[in-house]
């Protein structure tokens, strides 16, 4: 079967169900659509960040499987953005087919230039993608409507793989690289958690978990728990905590 050559083909390949809901007023549909469009914009930003991470992974020596999954990661994130935009349009009608990437300001940390790109890989994959997987798992568990539930299942499965990129990459690091990365990784973990909190509070105020839209307080708690239970222990085992 040939690979999809357009984003529309990639979304169609997922065989997402049609949206079937009754009794949802236009205002609620619009709010849910806006939340999913915000998710699409965030996924667009993740595609850019993942492409930067993948480029460095590919430059370094490492297993072919690591190179493959890293190279696929940016395309996954762009596909996620298109899937989220598809869900948004199903709820709210004529929205942008693919929104502009959500902009996140970079945070300067003290690190030697030769370690900066490795830091980006670890933070993007071990930290950010693991937090995203935890959020998506929670949203998938709460979703009841077929379309958003199917979309969340696709995103969740991919984000697990993206987290694995970081830990497989960590195995290729030297002892000196691990030493240089520990402090800035700890700093940026806190920044990532704070960014998730800000993004959650910017979402439409009405939660609709059955439609894949969690309350801001639920997202914040989920991300804090994931940082404590998943990310910190994982970094420690990788020699980065």
N, C-alpha and C positions, 0 to 999 in steps of 0.2 A: 504494500500500500504506500503510495507516494506521500512524502511529508507535505503538510499544508504550506502553501506559498503566500497566504495572506492571513492577517489576524482574524478576519471573518471565518476563514476556513478552519483556523485553529480552534475558535470557539465552537463552531459547528461540530467539530470532531468530538467534543465532549458530550454531545447528545443531551444537553440540558433540557429538562422538561419545560413545558409552557407554564406561565403563571396562571394559576387557577385559584382565585379568591373571591369571596362574596361578602358584601356588607362592609367593605372598607371604604371610608369616605375619601373624597379627592384630596383633602388636606393631609390625611394620614399617608396616603399613597405618595404624595409629593415629598413629605418629610422622609419617608423610607428611601425614596429615590435619591434624595440629596445625600443621605448617609452613605448609600452605596457608591455614589459618584465621588464622595470624599475618599472612600476606600480605594476607588480606581486611581485617583490622583496620587495617593500614597504609594500604590503599587508601581506607578510610573516612576516615582522617585527611587523606589527600591531597584527597579530595572537598571537605572543609571549607576547606582552604587554597586550592584552586583556585577555589572560589566567591568567596573574598575577592579573589583576583587578578582574576578575571573582572569583578567589580563595578567595580573601578577602571579596567580597560581600557575598559569600556563607557561610563564617564563622560567619557573623554577623546576628543578628536577623533582619528580614525584611519580606515583603510579598513574598509569593511563586512565584507570577508572576515575581517579580524582580529577584529572584534567577534563575528562568527558563531562562529568556532572557539574563541574564549575563552569565550563563553557555553555552548558545547557541552562544554567541558572538565570542568566539575564533574559533569555527568551522566555523562560517560565514566568518571570515577573511581569514581562510585557503582556504575556497571555493572560495573567491574572488581572491586569488592568482592564483588558478587553472584556473579560468575563464579568467583572464588577460593573463595568459600564453597561453591559448587556442586561444585567439584573436591574440596574438603575432605570434604564429605559423601559423595561417591562412594567415597572411601578409608576413612573412619572412621565412617560411619553417622550416627547421630543427634547432630549438632552444631548449634550455634546457626545459624539460617538466615542471619543477618547479624550479625556481632559488633559490639560497641561500638568506636568509633574508638580507635585507639592514640593515647595522649597523648604529645606531644612538647613539652617545655618551651621557651618562647620564650627567645631569647638577646638581651639588650639590646646595642645598638651605638650609637655616637655618630653621630647623624644628625639634621638639622633635621626637625621634624615634617612640614613640607610635602613632604618627599621620602620619607617612611617607606612610603607605599603603593606608590610606584614601585619602591622597594627590594624590597618583598614580591613584586611581579610578576617582577622580574628573577631573584631567588633561587629562587622557586618554579619558574619555567619554564626559564630559561637554565641554571640549575644543577641543581636537584633532578630535573626531568623528563629532562634529558639523562643524568644519572647512572642514573636508572631505566631509560631506554632501553638503555643499555649493559649493565646487569645482565640485563634481559629478553632481549636479543640472545644473551648468553652462555648463559642458562638454556634458551632455545629451541634453540640449537645442540646442547646436551647431551641434551635430552629425546628419548626414544624411544617412550614410551607415547603412544598417540594422543590421549587426553583432555587431559593436561597440556600436550602439545605444541600442540594447537589453542588452548587457553586462552592460552598464552604468546604465540602469534602475534597474537591479538586485542589483548592488552595492549601488546605491542611496537609494533604499528602506530599505536596511539593515542598512545603516549608520544612518538613522533617528532613528531607534530603538536603536542603540548603544548610541546615544546621550541621549536618554531617560533613559538609565540605570543610567547615572551620576546624573540626576536630581531626579530620584526616590531614589537613594542612598542618595543624599543630605538631603532628608526629614528624614532620620534615624539618622542624625548627631545631637549631643548635641550642646548646645550653646558654650561650651568651645572648642569643636572640630572646629566649624565654625570660631571662633576667631583665633584659631591657624593656620587655613588653608588660611585665606584671603591673607596675604602678599605673601606667597610662590606661591599661585595660580596665582596672578597677575604677578609675575616674570616669571613663566613658560608659561603663555599665550604669553608673548613677545618672549620667546624662541621658542615656537611652530610656531609662525608666521615667525620668522627668518629662521627656519628649512624648512618650506614650500618654502620660497624664494630661499634658497640654492638648494633644490631639483628641483625646477622649472628651475633654471638656468643651471642645469646639464643635462637636457633633450636635445635630438637632436634639433638643432636650427630651423629647418623648421617646422612651425606649420601646422597642417592638421586638423582643427576643425571638418570638415565633417567626419573624421575618429576617432574622440574622442581624438585628441591630440591638446591641447590648447597651445597658445603661452605663454612663460614664463611671459611676462608682464600681460597677461590676468589672469593667475593663481595668480600672486602676488596681483593684484587688487581685485580679488574675495576673497582671504583669508583676506586681510586687511579689506574689507567691512564686511565680516562675523564676524570678531573679534569685530568690532565696533557695528554692528547692531544686532547680534545674541548672541555672547558669553558673552560680557560684561553685557548687560541687563539681560540675563539668570542667570548669576552668582549673580548679584545684587538681583534679585528676590529670589534666593535660600539662601540669607544671606551670600554669599561668595564674594561679590564684594564691 
